[in-house]
């Protein structure tokens, strides 16, 4: 893994870590329903600055729902979420404040297909952070270089491979200079040969001290960068453990069954 | 059929074009409003638009022209015939285009809005920068199709005494007793307007498809 430029935001983040563990993201007694379906049941957890969390569990366990609640893509029924000191509520101001602090990467990339790679990256900085076009382009080029895709800036997303698109999506989120990044199964929609380039990008981001929550089944990635692995089932956090302990000696019966299934083919 | 009759037909054609342009420009402006309000989360904005669309899609254009021409004066608006017809056509087009664009807006994958929200884009930017350009592209075939329908629909304005192309054709035909010839020419003129429109729509579609090449 090659070393990359350390940006202002990440620099300060790595200086602050691991001295005093200030909570970057905190969830308290979060409940979420889809109609009668109880999707999240009393979720309690917190992420400190610079920490990397891998969230895993069987499908339907609520792991995607959980991270989508953090930036209010899903409203919660009750409980409390605090992100970088901003308490999330249904008010647009609170939602905007939280969204300025966290970036998100989706399974399906969700790049804007009618805009070039560069335009994808400068839209939010210009509209939200009110940067001039020149400033936004400068930032965008810096982050596109960082995910090693600077030479594709003029192309449209559909002209890129899946792995390249996902790296653009990461760069697009980074252009807002977020304090934390949420990854919702970022490699699940990729062909196998493209998984590595995206994971490498995420590893280098982790090395620079970014606070990250990743929903993923990439257990190699979890071992390599995670500070904690959180295992969910049926809308609850079942087990929270250091990655080595989680993989070698899972405490909970359901974690063992889950690991047995996903590791069977590795 | 002499030059005089042909000139008369061409005058009718100008009125047809005029009504079409008015209906379409008005329809686009109000149609955008209808579409945006129609997808609003607030029922106070959404439900009136559902009714608006229902009324204009559920009744014949002919009846709408009648109501505008005979009904508006009863309410104290004294419009000339062309203005009454324009109001009816604009309202009619706004409902149909609004519904076409509503469908297109909702056909844009929800991941696009989610990405815009996750980036913190304000609501207007999410619509203008992200959703509407994609919806416009999706709606293009139906929009051009409706434009062609509207152009032909202006022939109904004849019913309130308006001398547009079809009405001009009837008058000329009654004078020279050659209905086949006259309506053949009228048909050819309609075709000459609609055909390029369809071609233009197809071209636009292809160009936009090439722009975001797959």
Interface residues (C-beta under 8 A of the other chain):
Chain A: X71 X72 X73 X96 X99 X100 X103 X104 X106 X108 X110 X111 X112 X113 X114 X123 X124 X127 X128 X156 X157 X158 X159 X172 X173 X176
Chain B: X109 X111 X112 X114 X115 X117 X118 X119 X120 X121 X122 X125 X129 X130 X133 X134 X137 X211 X212 X213 X214
